Each structure stands twice: as structure tokens, then as C-alpha cells.
Amino acid sequence: MAKQNSLLWRITPAKGGQDSFLFGTMHVRDIRAFGWIETARETISQCDIFATEFDFSEADSVALSSALTLPEGKTLQDFLSRGAWKQLIYFSQKKLGIDVASIQHMHPMSVSAMLATANMQDDMAQSLDETLYGIATSMGKETTGVETFQDQIKTLHKISFEQHLKNLTWTLKNKKRQQKRMKKMMKQYESGDIKALYQSAKKDAKGMRKILIYDRNITMANRFLEIANEKALFCAVGAGHLAGGKGMLRILKRLGCKVRPVF
């Protein structure tokens, strides 16, 4: 099943009824990730309801800012080694084009994400997920999430601060490796190779796989089916969640759904 290269999958619930669709995204603005956008647009038009990982209309900017900001009076310099801090100063200026003061109060997870995608292009005004959400809302589609905004905040806090620091330090010290990894992932995405994307996501998650991937896959697959049993759903989640023995496609199949790739 997951060996077939497709980012879009047709899901038919066990009890029959309307088909729903599961689409794998990348959370980037790089135009190379937008190759399936017209197919996605056409498919969204056929559905009753659109879901992302969490409904963007739920986003609480105050809560998010609080979760992704260091305690008052603290900066990343207080937690990083001298060498890692120097690397961050260099990287922020050379790759991000900003002064380190702009990011020194950020949670290490946010900075890691910024650095990881620093070599991606910013061709589009919004990320792929946001673009799909905009398409759905412009069509008047109902929107929801297969997680909640609070679920995502809770996931962040389930991972120790020390682990987030460790990940940031690795990214700073392995810039070229990270660049190669992101380039490889983009090629995997362009070819729709969800199995390879799952392996890449699993490798990136390291000791956090259960929290970041496996547990969330169960939550999202169950919620997907709950919605799909009632309405035709188009659901867009990170492509790394689709494949694998613990991926959403396998879970949905175990729940009795018929799962087929759309080319």
C-alpha cells in the first residue's frame, strides 16, 4: 500500500458512503511543494469539510507566543554552549538575514524549525497548508482539525526543554547535513514517496517518535474516521504521518477503511 508513490489517498469508510481524502503536505512556502495544488483544489471542491492538523481558526496567538517564548529574562545564550551560541549568531545573520536579538527569546523548537527550513525557497505568500486552507474557505467549506490547537501545545510540552536544546545544538553544528536532508526530503516529496518521507520524519524525530509521530497518528486517524463517517472530508497533514506500520493509512486500513492512492 504505502510503497505506491502518491501524496493523495482516497479513503472509503467500512460502512460505505462518500469517499474522503487524505493528503500529505510539507509545511513550507517553497513552490516545489505545490506540484499537487490543482489536484488538491479539484478534490477539495468535491468534499463537504476540510481539515488540517488543527483548525487554523482555533489558533490562539497569545497562547502560542507564550508557549514558544523563553521565561522572562532568559535568552538562548543562557542555555546554549558558547560554540553553539556563536553558530546561532552566524546562522541568523547569514541564513535568516536577521540579528540574533530577534530570535534569542524564542523557544529552541521554533529556532530549530527556522534553521531547518532556511535553505527552502519562500516563493509563495503562505505555506502549502495555509494555501489549502485558504482554498477551502474561499469555496465556503466547513473547516476543522484532526487535532486541536491545544493538542499541539501539549505535544510541545511533552518533550523536555533539554531535548529541544539538544536538537537545536545538533542543527547548529550540522548545518550542511541538515541542508542535504532537507534537499533530499523535498525530492522525496516531489516524487510523492511517502514511505521515504516517513523514514525521514522518523529519523528527524529520534527519541521523540512516539510523541511527535505515533501517538499523533492514532489521534488524527481516529478523528479522520469520525468525520469521514458523516461527511466527505479532505484532510491535509504532514506527509510524514501517512506511511509506515504506525502511519495514518495503515491505522485507517485496520479500522476497516478501503485505502487507495490517487494519481
KOLMILUM-478224 format. One record per residue: x, y, z of N, C-alpha, C in turn; residue in three letters. Coordinates in pm, whole numbers, padded with zeros to 5 digits, always signed. Layout:
! KOLMILUM-478224
XYZXYZXYZALA;...
! end
This chain:
! KOLMILUM-478224
+00083-00121+00000+00000+00000+00000+00086+00125+00000MET;+00167+00144+00106+00243+00267+00121+00362+00276+00025ALA;+00389+00164-00050+00500+00169-00144+00463+00248-00269LYS;+00333+00270-00290+00290+00344-00408+00312+00493-00385GLN;+00373+00557-00484+00407+00698-00469+00288+00789-00500ASN;+00222+00834-00397+00113+00930-00411+00101+01007-00281SER;+00074+01136-00293+00051+01219-00175-00097+01227-00140LEU;-00183+01185-00234-00328+01194-00215-00389+01054-00214LEU;-00467+01025-00109-00525+00893-00090-00676+00902-00071TRP;-00747+00812-00140-00892+00803-00129-00926+00704-00017ARG;-01006+00749+00076-01041+00668+00193-01192+00644+00193ILE;-01231+00516+00187-01373+00480+00194-01399+00411+00327THR;-01480+00470+00415-01509+00409+00545-01574+00271+00530PRO;-01558+00187+00631-01609+00050+00628-01759+00045+00601ALA;-01831+00143+00655-01977+00142+00638-02020+00197+00502LYS;-01921+00231+00417-01953+00282+00285-01983+00431+00286GLY;-02058+00474+00189-02089+00616+00182-01988+00691+00097GLY;-01981+00821+00120-01895+00907+00039-01747+00881+00067GLN;-01667+00897-00037-01522+00887-00020-01470+01014+00046ASP;-01364+00997+00124-01290+01109+00180-01147+01100+00128SER;-01066+01202+00156-00931+01206+00102-00831+01251+00208PHE;-00715+01185+00206-00604+01220+00295-00488+01267+00209LEU;-00439+01387+00236-00334+01447+00154-00213+01482+00241PHE;-00094+01444+00195+00029+01474+00268+00089+01605+00223GLY;+00122+01691+00318+00177+01823+00286+00320+01837+00338THR;+00383+01948+00300+00503+01997+00367+00469+02136+00418MET;+00513+02167+00539+00478+02295+00600+00576+02404+00554HIS;+00580+02428+00422+00677+02522+00365+00609+02610+00260VAL;+00681+02718+00221+00632+02808+00116+00708+02787-00015ARG;+00788+02684-00021+00869+02652-00138+00778+02602-00251ASP;+00787+02666-00366+00697+02632-00477+00710+02487-00522ILE;+00824+02425-00494+00842+02285-00532+00746+02193-00460ARG;+00692+02239-00347+00596+02158-00270+00453+02174-00321ALA;+00434+02260-00422+00299+02292-00468+00259+02220-00596PHE;+00331+02114-00631+00304+02043-00756+00166+01980-00765GLY;+00107+01947-00648-00023+01881-00646-00137+01979-00620TRP;-00110+02108-00622-00208+02205-00574-00338+02203-00654ILE;-00331+02187-00786-00454+02188-00866-00535+02061-00845GLU;-00466+01948-00830-00537+01823-00797-00605+01836-00662THR;-00533+01896-00566-00591+01916-00433-00711+02010-00440ALA;-00699+02117-00517-00809+02213-00530-00936+02144-00585ARG;-00917+02065-00690-01030+01996-00751-01094+01898-00652GLU;-01009+01829-00574-01060+01731-00479-01132+01799-00363THR;-01077+01910-00315-01143+01985-00207-01283+02027-00249ILE;-01298+02064-00376-01428+02110-00426-01534+02000-00419SER;-01489+01874-00419-01581+01760-00415-01622+01723-00272GLN;-01556+01783-00174-01578+01743-00035-01665+01843+00041CYS;-01718+01798+00155-01805+01882+00238-01726+01961+00341ASP;-01616+01903+00387-01544+01961+00501-01394+01946+00479ILE;-01318+02042+00527-01172+02045+00509-01106+02045+00647PHE;-01003+01964+00662-00930+01959+00789-00780+01971+00768ALA;-00716+02046+00856-00571+02046+00868-00540+01978+01001THR;-00412+01978+01041-00379+01913+01168-00459+01976+01281GLU;-00461+02110+01285-00556+02178+01372-00622+02288+01290PHE;-00744+02322+01327-00818+02425+01254-00750+02560+01278ASP;-00702+02621+01170-00629+02748+01185-00713+02856+01252PHE;-00845+02845+01242-00930+02945+01307-00926+02933+01459SER;-00875+02820+01509-00863+02798+01654-00738+02862+01713GLU;-00644+02896+01627-00512+02941+01675-00525+03058+01772ALA;-00461+03044+01885-00460+03147+01989-00320+03208+01990ASP;-00305+03325+01930-00173+03385+01913-00106+03414+02047SER;-00185+03449+02148-00129+03478+02281-00075+03349+02343VAL;-00155+03242+02337-00113+03114+02394+00008+03059+02319ALA;+00008+03075+02186+00120+03025+02107+00247+03102+02138LEU;+00236+03234+02147+00351+03317+02179+00408+03281+02315SER;+00319+03256+02411+00362+03219+02546+00436+03085+02545SER;+00382+02989+02469+00442+02855+02464+00576+02855+02392ALA;+00593+02948+02298+00715+02950+02216+00811+03062+02254LEU;+00798+03112+02378+00887+03216+02428+00953+03169+02556THR;+01080+03198+02571+01152+03160+02692+01101+03239+02812LEU;+01125+03188+02934+01084+03262+03053+01143+03403+03053PRO;+01073+03496+03112+01117+03635+03114+01258+03648+03172GLU;+01339+03726+03103+01476+03748+03149+01576+03646+03098GLY;+01527+03542+03028+01615+03437+02977+01630+03449+02825LYS;+01750+03415+02777+01774+03409+02633+01839+03276+02600THR;+01845+03243+02474+01908+03117+02434+02055+03113+02472LEU;+02117+03228+02485+02258+03232+02527+02276+03171+02665GLN;+02173+03178+02749+02181+03121+02884+02182+02969+02882ASP;+02136+02909+02772+02120+02764+02769+02214+02694+02672PHE;+02259+02765+02569+02347+02704+02469+02493+02714+02510LEU;+02575+02622+02459+02719+02633+02480+02770+02756+02407SER;+02891+02800+02442+02948+02918+02377+02959+02896+02226ARG;+03002+02776+02188+03018+02746+02046+02885+02747+01971GLY;+02782+02689+02033+02651+02684+01969+02591+02824+01957ALA;+02615+02907+02059+02564+03044+02055+02630+03123+01941TRP;+02761+03105+01924+02832+03172+01814+02778+03126+01679LYS;+02749+02996+01671+02692+02942+01547+02556+03004+01519GLN;+02477+03024+01625+02344+03083+01609+02354+03228+01560LEU;+02451+03303+01615+02472+03441+01570+02505+03443+01421ILE;+02597+03356+01382+02638+03348+01241+02520+03308+01152TYR;+02450+03203+01193+02341+03148+01112+02227+03249+01096PHE;+02195+03318+01205+02084+03414+01199+02115+03527+01101SER;+02241+03570+01099+02279+03679+01010+02293+03633+00865GLN;+02362+03520+00844+02393+03475+00709+02277+03404+00639LYS;+02201+03325+00714+02095+03245+00652+01957+03306+00669LYS;+01932+03366+00785+01800+03422+00811+01793+03571+00780LEU;+01911+03635+00773+01915+03777+00742+01862+03866+00853GLY;+01873+03817+00977+01825+03894+01092+01930+03893+01202ILE;+01918+03987+01294+02007+03989+01410+01961+03884+01510ASP;+02056+03824+01578+02023+03718+01674+01929+03768+01783VAL;+01930+03899+01808+01840+03956+01910+01694+03930+01877ALA;+01665+03911+01749+01526+03888+01705+01474+03751+01744SER;+01567+03657+01769+01524+03520+01798+01575+03467+01932ILE;+01652+03548+02005+01717+03497+02126+01618+03462+02238GLN;+01497+03516+02232+01397+03485+02334+01302+03373+02292HIS;+01324+03317+02173+01235+03213+02121+01266+03076+02183MET;+01164+02993+02189+01180+02854+02231+01272+02785+02130HIS;+01362+02697+02176+01455+02631+02083+01386+02555+01970PRO;+01266+02502+01994+01195+02431+01888+01164+02523+01771MET;+01123+02646+01801+01092+02743+01695+01215+02777+01614SER;+01326+02796+01684+01451+02831+01615+01499+02713+01531VAL;+01488+02592+01585+01526+02473+01508+01447+02465+01379SER;+01317+02492+01386+01232+02486+01267+01273+02592+01165ALA;+01306+02712+01214+01350+02819+01124+01479+02781+01054MET;+01572+02725+01128+01702+02689+01071+01689+02573+00974LEU;+01601+02477+01009+01585+02358+00925+01532+02394+00787ALA;+01448+02496+00780+01389+02535+00651+01455+02658+00589THR;+01569+02699+00646+01636+02821+00599+01679+02812+00454ALA;+01706+02690+00406+01750+02675+00268+01636+02648+00171ASN;+01515+02645+00224+01398+02633+00138+01368+02769+00075MET;+01302+02766-00038+01263+02890-00104+01134+02943-00041GLN;+01117+03073-00044+00994+03136+00005+00918+03197-00112ASP;+00886+03112-00210+00823+03161-00332+00679+03207-00310ASP;+00609+03137-00221+00467+03160-00204+00440+03247-00082MET;+00327+03317-00085+00293+03407+00025+00260+03331+00153ALA;+00208+03208+00136+00170+03126+00252+00225+02986+00235GLN;+00230+02911+00345+00273+02772+00338+00169+02691+00261SER;+00205+02570+00223+00113+02484+00149-00014+02460+00229LEU;-00001+02431+00359-00118+02406+00444-00210+02528+00447ASP;-00149+02645+00465-00228+02769+00470-00296+02798+00337GLU;-00226+02767+00228-00283+02787+00094-00405+02697+00074THR;-00392+02570+00114-00505+02477+00102-00622+02522+00187LEU;-00591+02569+00307-00695+02620+00397-00768+02738+00331TYR;-00690+02827+00269-00749+02942+00201-00838+02900+00085GLY;-00795+02798+00011-00877+02746-00100-01010+02694-00047ILE;-01003+02617+00063-01125+02559+00121-01220+02667+00171ALA;-01167+02766+00240-01254+02871+00294-01313+02957+00182THR;-01235+02977+00075-01287+03056-00039-01402+02983-00108SER;-01405+02851-00094-01515+02771-00150-01632+02760-00053MET;-01614+02817+00065-01721+02810+00165-01728+02677+00238GLY;-01619+02600+00236-01618+02471+00302-01610+02487+00454LYS;-01675+02397+00524-01660+02390+00669-01516+02348+00699GLU;-01456+02401+00804-01319+02363+00839-01314+02306+00981THR;-01216+02220+01001-01196+02161+01133-01051+02115+01143THR;-01019+02042+01249-00885+01987+01265-00895+01842+01309GLY;-00793+01762+01276-00789+01625+01327-00711+01620+01458VAL;-00658+01734+01497-00611+01760+01633-00672+01894+01672GLU;-00651+01934+01796-00690+02069+01836-00563+02153+01853THR;-00581+02282+01857-00469+02372+01882-00403+02337+02015PHE;-00484+02308+02116-00431+02273+02247-00355+02141+02244GLN;-00399+02047+02159-00325+01921+02142-00181+01950+02100ASP;-00166+02043+02007-00031+02073+01956+00055+02140+02063GLN;-00006+02227+02142+00068+02290+02252+00110+02184+02354ILE;+00020+02090+02384+00051+01983+02480+00164+01895+02429LYS;+00163+01868+02298+00271+01787+02239+00406+01856+02258THR;+00409+01986+02237+00532+02064+02258+00584+02045+02400LEU;+00494+02050+02498+00535+02043+02638+00567+01901+02685HIS;+00528+01801+02607+00560+01662+02644+00708+01632+02622LYS;+00772+01713+02539+00914+01694+02510+00994+01785+02602ILE;+01094+01731+02667+01170+01810+02764+01242+01926+02696SER;+01260+02033+02772+01331+02150+02722+01473+02111+02684PHE;+01532+02020+02761+01669+01974+02733+01677+01906+02596GLU;+01573+01828+02562+01571+01761+02433+01561+01863+02319GLN;+01478+01965+02339+01466+02071+02238+01601+02142+02218HIS;+01671+02167+02329+01803+02231+02321+01903+02141+02247LEU;+01895+02013+02276+01983+01916+02211+01961+01917+02059LYS;+01835+01923+02019+01802+01925+01876+01853+02053+01809ASN;+01837+02165+01878+01885+02292+01823+02037+02290+01810LEU;+02105+02240+01910+02251+02233+01906+02297+02146+01790THR;+02229+02032+01770+02265+01943+01658+02249+02017+01525TRP;+02137+02087+01510+02111+02160+01385+02218+02265+01359THR;+02259+02336+01465+02360+02440+01451+02496+02382+01413LEU;+02528+02265+01466+02659+02205+01443+02664+02119+01316LYS;+02547+02094+01257+02542+02007+01139+02465+02075+01026ASN;+02500+02199+01000+02425+02279+00902+02425+02215+00763LYS;+02541+02166+00718+02548+02108+00584+02468+01978+00576LYS;+02475+01897+00682+02397+01773+00684+02248+01804+00681ARG;+02209+01906+00758+02068+01944+00762+02022+01994+00625GLN;+02109+02070+00559+02076+02121+00426+02054+02006+00328GLN;+02142+01905+00335+02128+01788+00248+02001+01711+00279LYS;+01968+01700+00407+01848+01628+00448+01722+01696+00394ARG;+01718+01827+00404+01600+01900+00356+01589+01891+00203MET;+01703+01895+00136+01703+01883-00010+01652+01744-00050LYS;+01696+01644+00025+01652+01506-00002+01502+01492+00023LYS;+01454+01550+00132+01311+01542+00164+01226+01611+00057MET;+01275+01722+00005+01199+01791-00100+01188+01704-00224MET;+01295+01635-00260+01290+01545-00376+01193+01430-00350LYS;+01196+01379-00227+01103+01272-00191+00959+01321-00203GLN;+00937+01444-00160+00802+01499-00165+00756+01520-00309TYR;+00844+01575-00390+00809+01600-00531+00770+01471-00602GLU;+00832+01359-00562+00803+01231-00626+00688+01157-00556SER;+00636+01215-00447+00526+01152-00375+00566+01027-00299GLY;+00694+01016-00266+00745+00895-00198+00717+00904-00048ASP;+00595+00869-00008+00556+00885+00132+00629+00789+00225ILE;+00672+00674+00173+00748+00582+00258+00882+00644+00295LYS;+00950+00703+00198+01079+00768+00225+01059+00889+00316ALA;+00949+00963+00297+00920+01078+00382+00894+01035+00526LEU;+00828+00922+00542+00806+00867+00677+00939+00832+00742TYR;+01028+00768+00666+01160+00732+00720+01238+00857+00759GLN;+01228+00962+00678+01297+01088+00709+01240+01151+00835SER;+01107+01152+00846+01042+01210+00963+01078+01132+01089ALA;+01083+01001+01075+01118+00914+01189+01261+00941+01234LYS;+01350+00959+01137+01490+00988+01169+01503+01123+01237LYS;+01431+01222+01188+01435+01356+01247+01382+01355+01390ASP;+01280+01273+01415+01216+01272+01548+01302+01203+01653ALA;+01395+01118+01609+01486+01048+01701+01412+00991+01821LYS;+01446+01035+01942+01386+00980+02063+01247+01032+02092GLY;+01191+01111+02000+01059+01171+02023+00953+01113+01930MET;+00982+00998+01869+00891+00942+01769+00752+00914+01823ARG;+00746+00858+01942+00615+00823+02000+00531+00949+02018LYS;+00593+01054+02071+00520+01178+02098+00485+01252+01970ILE;+00584+01267+01881+00565+01351+01762+00494+01281+01646LEU;+00509+01148+01639+00453+01077+01523+00346+00975+01563ILE;+00386+00870+01636+00297+00756+01657+00169+00792+01732TYR;+00181+00859+01846+00062+00894+01924-00029+00987+01845ASP;+00030+01082+01777-00049+01178+01699-00118+01109+01582ARG;-00052+01011+01521-00114+00939+01410-00243+00870+01454ASN;-00241+00812+01573-00361+00746+01626-00473+00847+01646ILE;-00439+00959+01711-00538+01064+01734-00597+01115+01603THR;-00509+01144+01507-00555+01204+01381-00634+01105+01296MET;-00592+00978+01294-00665+00877+01216-00805+00853+01274ALA;-00814+00844+01405-00945+00824+01468-01038+00942+01442ASN;-00984+01062+01451-01064+01181+01426-01103+01188+01278ARG;-01011+01152+01189-01040+01147+01046-01162+01059+01021PHE;-01160+00938+01075-01269+00844+01051-01399+00892+01112LEU;-01390+00952+01228-01510+01007+01294-01581+01107+01202GLU;-01502+01194+01138-01559+01293+01046-01605+01227+00917ILE;-01519+01138+00862-01547+01076+00733-01670+00986+00736ALA;-01706+00936+00853-01828+00855+00866-01954+00938+00844ASN;-01939+01070+00856-02055+01159+00845-02053+01246+00720GLU;-01932+01288+00678-01921+01382+00567-01800+01348+00480LYS;-01803+01395+00355-01688+01379+00266-01579+01476+00311ALA;-01467+01422+00352-01360+01501+00415-01237+01508+00326LEU;-01178+01626+00318-01043+01643+00263-00955+01682+00380PHE;-00855+01599+00410-00770+01622+00527-00624+01636+00484CYS;-00561+01746+00524-00422+01774+00489-00336+01771+00614ALA;-00242+01676+00619-00149+01665+00732-00008+01648+00676VAL;+00093+01665+00761+00230+01646+00719+00250+01509+00655GLY;+00318+01504+00541+00331+01381+00464+00400+01269+00541ALA;+00481+01303+00641+00548+01202+00721+00454+01121+00809GLY;+00328+01164+00818+00230+01092+00901+00156+00983+00824HIS;+00173+00976+00692+00090+00885+00613+00136+00740+00616LEU;+00263+00715+00584+00312+00579+00562+00363+00513+00691ALA;+00409+00389+00676+00467+00316+00789+00367+00229+00862GLY;+00419+00133+00938+00333+00042+01013+00245+00111+01115GLY;+00287+00229+01160+00208+00306+01256+00156+00435+01194LYS;+00156+00439+01059+00111+00558+00988-00041+00565+00979GLY;-00092+00680+00941-00236+00701+00935-00304+00608+00834MET;-00239+00582+00720-00300+00495+00621-00319+00354+00675LEU;-00217+00303+00743-00225+00169+00800-00331+00163+00910ARG;-00336+00266+00993-00436+00270+01100-00577+00272+01041ILE;-00598+00355+00941-00731+00363+00878-00769+00231+00813LEU;-00672+00162+00756-00699+00031+00696-00739-00069+00805LYS;-00669-00064+00918-00704-00154+01029-00843-00123+01085ARG;-00886+00002+01070-01018+00042+01117-01128+00008+01016LEU;-01088-00064+00911-01186-00114+00815-01202-00031+00689GLY;-01125+00075+00677-01138+00162+00559-01072+00099+00436CYS;-01125+00130+00321-01060+00097+00195-00970+00214+00160LYS;-00843+00185+00132-00742+00290+00113-00679+00275-00025VAL;-00692+00379-00108-00640+00371-00245-00567+00500-00282ARG;-00455+00489-00353-00384+00610-00396-00457+00679-00510PRO;-00445+00810-00516-00499+00889-00627-00380+00945-00704VAL;-00375+00921-00833-00260+00967-00912-00298+01084-01001PHE;
! end
